[in-house]
Amino acid sequence: MNLPNKLTLARLVLTGIFFVFIASKDVVLQNVSLLLFIVAALTDLADGYVARKYGMVTDFGRVADPFADKILVCGALIFLLAKNQGTDDSRVRAWMVVLILAREFLVSGIRSIAESRNIPFGANYWGKLKTLSQNFAVGFSILYVANSSFRWIWPVVDGVLYLSVSMTLISGLVYVIRAKRILRIDA
């Protein structure tokens, strides 16, 4: 197993540990979950960079990397949404999570069609911006939930969340247009 694939598997392991910590009511563990999230998100940058720079792209990596990313970000959003049921308000709303999940399912479906036709359909600039905005949105949301004294930051959290949802929708639209052109999908 090459280094990028090991980083992807490490991200999956970190994600599981992150879920345990973010679910906690303990402020210290919630802050540790933010550090775990940041490290896991950075492994996404590292595995992609190493795979492309050193020609280590594999079939496993093309499937496992986006899967690990979706589990990390979508899982984090679901855990943050659940925080709204208690005394914490994460600022994450159900409609935001639904839109983000819908886009992820749609793009995964498009990629599956492309893969079945042996057509490369990797991430583009918009997809990378979407991922970056989602990582910032999740990170700021965790910071907000974990630190009750940071309540003044809620407008920033809201701004980053709305930006993330916007980038998610724009990137989804770009992927649909690209798929229609490249895959000749009738809609």
C-alpha positions as CSV (number, residue, x, y, z in Angstrom):
1,M,0.0,0.0,0.0
2,N,1.4,3.3,-1.0
3,L,1.7,6.5,1.1
4,P,-1.4,8.3,-0.2
5,N,-3.6,5.3,0.5
6,K,-2.1,5.0,4.0
7,L,-3.0,8.7,4.5
8,T,-6.5,8.0,3.4
9,L,-6.9,5.1,5.7
10,A,-5.4,7.2,8.5
11,R,-8.1,9.8,7.8
12,L,-10.8,7.2,8.2
13,V,-9.3,6.1,11.6
14,L,-9.0,9.7,12.7
15,T,-12.6,10.3,11.6
16,G,-13.9,7.5,13.9
17,I,-11.9,8.9,16.8
18,F,-13.2,12.4,15.9
19,F,-16.8,11.2,16.1
20,V,-16.3,9.9,19.6
21,F,-14.8,13.2,20.7
22,I,-17.3,15.5,19.0
23,A,-20.2,13.6,20.5
24,S,-18.9,14.3,24.0
25,K,-20.4,17.0,26.2
26,D,-16.9,17.7,27.6
27,V,-15.5,21.0,26.4
28,V,-11.9,19.6,26.4
29,L,-12.8,16.6,24.3
30,Q,-14.8,18.9,21.9
31,N,-11.7,21.1,21.5
32,V,-9.6,18.0,20.9
33,S,-12.2,17.0,18.2
34,L,-11.4,20.2,16.4
35,L,-7.7,19.3,16.4
36,L,-8.5,15.8,15.1
37,F,-10.7,17.3,12.4
38,I,-8.0,19.7,11.3
39,V,-5.4,16.8,11.1
40,A,-7.8,14.6,9.2
41,A,-8.6,17.4,6.8
42,L,-4.9,18.0,6.2
43,T,-4.4,14.3,5.4
44,D,-6.8,15.0,2.5
45,L,-4.5,17.7,1.1
46,A,-1.4,15.5,1.7
47,D,-2.7,12.3,0.1
48,G,-3.8,14.1,-3.1
49,Y,-0.6,16.1,-3.4
50,V,1.6,13.0,-2.9
51,A,-0.5,10.9,-5.3
52,R,-0.4,13.4,-8.1
53,K,3.2,14.6,-7.6
54,Y,4.7,11.1,-7.5
55,G,2.4,9.3,-9.8
56,M,0.9,7.2,-7.0
57,V,-2.7,7.4,-8.1
58,T,-4.5,4.1,-7.6
59,D,-8.0,2.7,-8.2
60,F,-8.3,2.2,-4.5
61,G,-7.3,5.9,-3.9
62,R,-9.8,7.2,-6.5
63,V,-12.6,5.5,-4.6
64,A,-11.4,5.6,-1.0
65,D,-10.2,9.2,-0.9
66,P,-13.6,10.9,-1.8
67,F,-15.3,8.3,0.4
68,A,-13.1,9.3,3.4
69,D,-13.7,13.0,2.7
70,K,-17.5,12.5,2.6
71,I,-17.5,10.5,5.8
72,L,-15.4,13.1,7.6
73,V,-17.3,16.2,6.5
74,C,-20.9,14.9,6.3
75,G,-20.5,12.9,9.5
76,A,-19.2,16.1,11.2
77,L,-22.2,18.1,9.9
78,I,-24.6,15.4,11.2
79,F,-22.9,15.4,14.7
80,L,-23.0,19.2,14.7
81,L,-26.7,19.2,13.7
82,A,-27.4,16.8,16.6
83,K,-25.8,19.4,18.9
84,N,-28.8,21.6,18.1
85,Q,-31.0,19.2,20.0
86,G,-29.3,19.8,23.3
87,T,-28.2,23.0,25.0
88,D,-25.5,23.7,22.4
89,D,-26.5,25.5,19.2
90,S,-24.0,24.6,16.4
91,R,-25.6,27.0,13.9
92,V,-25.8,24.0,11.5
93,R,-29.3,23.7,10.1
94,A,-31.0,20.5,8.8
95,W,-31.6,22.1,5.3
96,M,-27.9,22.8,5.0
97,V,-27.0,19.2,5.7
98,V,-29.6,17.9,3.3
99,L,-28.3,20.1,0.5
100,I,-24.7,19.1,1.1
101,L,-25.6,15.4,1.3
102,A,-27.7,15.7,-1.9
103,R,-24.8,17.2,-3.8
104,E,-22.4,14.6,-2.5
105,F,-24.8,11.8,-3.6
106,L,-25.3,13.4,-7.0
107,V,-21.6,13.8,-7.7
108,S,-20.9,10.3,-6.5
109,G,-23.5,9.0,-8.9
110,I,-22.0,11.0,-11.8
111,R,-18.5,9.7,-10.9
112,S,-19.9,6.1,-10.9
113,I,-21.3,6.6,-14.4
114,A,-18.0,8.0,-15.6
115,E,-16.0,5.2,-14.0
116,S,-18.3,2.6,-15.6
117,R,-17.5,4.2,-19.0
118,N,-13.8,4.4,-18.2
119,I,-14.0,8.2,-18.4
120,P,-11.9,10.1,-15.8
121,F,-14.0,12.5,-13.8
122,G,-11.9,13.7,-10.9
123,A,-12.3,16.8,-8.8
124,N,-12.0,20.2,-10.4
125,Y,-11.3,23.7,-9.0
126,W,-14.9,24.1,-7.8
127,G,-14.9,20.8,-6.0
128,K,-11.7,21.8,-4.2
129,L,-13.1,25.2,-3.2
130,K,-16.2,23.3,-2.0
131,T,-14.1,21.1,0.2
132,L,-12.1,24.0,1.6
133,S,-15.3,25.9,2.4
134,Q,-16.8,22.9,4.1
135,N,-13.7,22.3,6.2
136,F,-13.7,25.9,7.4
137,A,-17.5,25.7,8.1
138,V,-17.1,22.5,10.2
139,G,-14.0,23.8,11.9
140,F,-15.6,27.1,12.9
141,S,-18.8,25.3,14.0
142,I,-16.8,23.0,16.3
143,L,-15.0,26.0,17.7
144,Y,-18.3,27.7,18.4
145,V,-19.9,24.7,20.1
146,A,-16.9,23.8,22.1
147,N,-16.2,27.3,23.6
148,S,-19.2,28.9,25.1
149,S,-17.2,32.1,25.7
150,F,-16.8,32.4,21.9
151,R,-20.5,33.2,21.3
152,W,-19.5,36.5,19.7
153,I,-18.2,34.5,16.8
154,W,-21.7,33.3,15.6
155,P,-21.9,35.8,12.7
156,V,-18.6,34.4,11.4
157,V,-19.8,30.8,11.8
158,D,-23.1,31.7,10.0
159,G,-21.2,33.4,7.2
160,V,-18.8,30.5,6.7
161,L,-21.8,28.0,6.7
162,Y,-23.7,30.0,4.1
163,L,-20.6,30.3,2.0
164,S,-20.0,26.6,2.3
165,V,-23.6,25.8,1.2
166,S,-23.3,28.2,-1.7
167,M,-20.0,26.7,-2.8
168,T,-21.5,23.2,-2.5
169,L,-24.4,24.1,-4.8
170,I,-22.2,25.9,-7.3
171,S,-19.8,23.0,-7.5
172,G,-22.7,20.6,-7.9
173,L,-24.1,22.6,-10.8
174,V,-20.6,22.8,-12.4
175,Y,-20.3,19.0,-12.1
176,V,-23.8,18.4,-13.6
177,I,-22.9,20.7,-16.6
178,R,-19.6,19.0,-17.0
179,A,-21.2,15.5,-16.8
180,K,-23.9,16.5,-19.4
181,R,-21.1,17.6,-21.8
182,I,-18.6,14.8,-21.2
183,L,-20.9,11.9,-20.5
184,R,-23.7,13.0,-22.8
185,I,-26.3,12.4,-20.2
186,D,-29.8,13.4,-21.2
187,A,-31.6,15.3,-18.5
